[in-house]
Amino acid sequence: MKKALVYRWKAYNQRYVEAALQNAGIELTFFDLAYKSMDEDDIFEEKVVRLLREDSFDFVFSINYFTILSNACERAGMPYISWLCDSRLLTMHNNSVFNACNRIFVFDRVDYAEFKRLGAKVFYLPLAANVARMDRVRSGEASGAEISFVGSMYAEKNEYDKCKSELTPYLQGYFDAALRAQTDVYGEDVIGELLTDDIVLKLGACLSFEKAKESFSSLPLAFAVTHLGFKLANIERTKLLTLLSGHFPVALYSDASLPDAAGIDYRGTVDYWTQMPKVFYNSRINLNVTMRNIRTGLPLRMFDIMGCEGFLLTNYQAEIASLFEPGRDLVVYESFDDCLEKAGYYLAHEDERRTIAENGYRKICAHHTYDHRIAEMFEILKRENCQI
């Protein structure tokens, strides 16, 4: 039996991945050490090395990639498996990503191709759902709506609003225009193209940029991800929910309300493991609005909705067609107006809506559970002759 040392943090799918690892016959030992920085922490690394020397493990595992875990495993000669559930991770832009110990699984094909090209040991692996767990939870007391959105509004979680006053009026106008342009375009990185050398030079004169010693991140990358990416999510979600609420009842399960959108029923946050499955199962339409930091991959919310047998109405992502059949397993919108039209159609066509929700659920059960993914993970490692 293989033995793994698993790093625990507040990843939503942590329990589900752990259960799948155990179902695969792997004995797990857990640890949850605090750290000062995900990039540099000598004390953390030393503690991990000590843990690895105290017992006999075959590999270390974590949800998302941690530079300090990779460095500790490299020192100890221990394979380190990580599976990304977020994108784009700035911790990946570090020289540690080239450590021989790494076996990094990435759910976004563009991210995968980017790091593969650089020479990192990365593999493509989409996310998944825990159907068995959701089946047990979703059948409880009903909690849902005509249209529901579960997720952060990033009203106070974006750095753009915090630093905007430090930018010149020209840059403020430029980035506001870039955000508006990106809002109307799916499948193309408008913001990335607008971060020209001249703009980055102007930006650098306004904002300080510090990076870890071994990092190869950059100001345009960090600004696009942590500032513009989160701000764009706030703009898109606010705009779409406000539009829909003018025509249909909309429930928002989030960390922030929308005070200017009077038609939205704000219900606060829901617990991921106990309440969220009820919302997805009992809502007639569940929205997914993918953060643009996820360039082509499918976020966890999509798998969770379909894994609860919920009807999914989602923005376009390039990888949808490789895993699901649009119009059969889920419904894709290509603009806000298209979303409004399709929401109205499926609220009025109950039989079609139910059939699509059932099809998506069956597709998840047949191909996209965590047990499927963990089996794929170890098959990939075996095929690539990666020691564990």
HELIX and SHEET records of a PDB file:
HELIX    1   1 GLN A   14  ASN A   23  1                                  10    
HELIX    2   2 ASP A   42  GLU A   54  1                                  13    
HELIX    3   3 THR A   67  ALA A   76  1                                  10    
HELIX    4   4 LEU A   90  MET A   92  5                                   3    
HELIX    5   5 ASN A   95  PHE A   98  5                                   4    
HELIX    6   6 ARG A  109  LEU A  118  1                                  10    
HELIX    7   7 VAL A  131  ARG A  138  1                                   8    
HELIX    8   8 GLU A  159  CYS A  163  1                                   5    
HELIX    9   9 LYS A  164  GLU A  166  5                                   3    
HELIX   10  10 PRO A  169  THR A  183  1                                  15    
HELIX   11  11 VAL A  190  LEU A  194  1                                   5    
HELIX   12  12 ASP A  197  CYS A  206  1                                  10    
HELIX   13  13 LEU A  219  ALA A  222  1                                   4    
HELIX   14  14 PHE A  223  GLY A  229  3                                   7    
HELIX   15  15 PHE A  230  SER A  245  1                                  16    
HELIX   16  16 MET A  276  ASN A  282  1                                   7    
HELIX   17  17 LEU A  300  GLY A  307  1                                   8    
HELIX   18  18 ILE A  320  LEU A  323  1                                   4    
HELIX   19  19 PHE A  336  ALA A  348  1                                  13    
HELIX   20  20 GLU A  350  HIS A  367  1                                  18    
HELIX   21  21 TYR A  370  ARG A  383  1                                  14    
SHEET    1   A 6 GLU A  27  PHE A  31  0                                        
SHEET    2   A 6 LYS A   3  TYR A   7  1                                        
SHEET    3   A 6 PHE A  59  ILE A  63  1                                        
SHEET    4   A 6 TYR A  80  TRP A  83  1                                        
SHEET    5   A 6 ASN A 102  VAL A 106  1                                        
SHEET    6   A 6 VAL A 122  TYR A 124  1                                        
SHEET    1   B 6 ILE A 264  TYR A 266  0                                        
SHEET    2   B 6 VAL A 250  TYR A 253  1                                        
SHEET    3   B 6 ILE A 147  VAL A 150  1                                        
SHEET    4   B 6 ILE A 285  ASN A 288  1                                        
SHEET    5   B 6 LEU A 312  ASN A 315  1                                        
SHEET    6   B 6 VAL A 331  TYR A 333  1                                        
END                                                                             
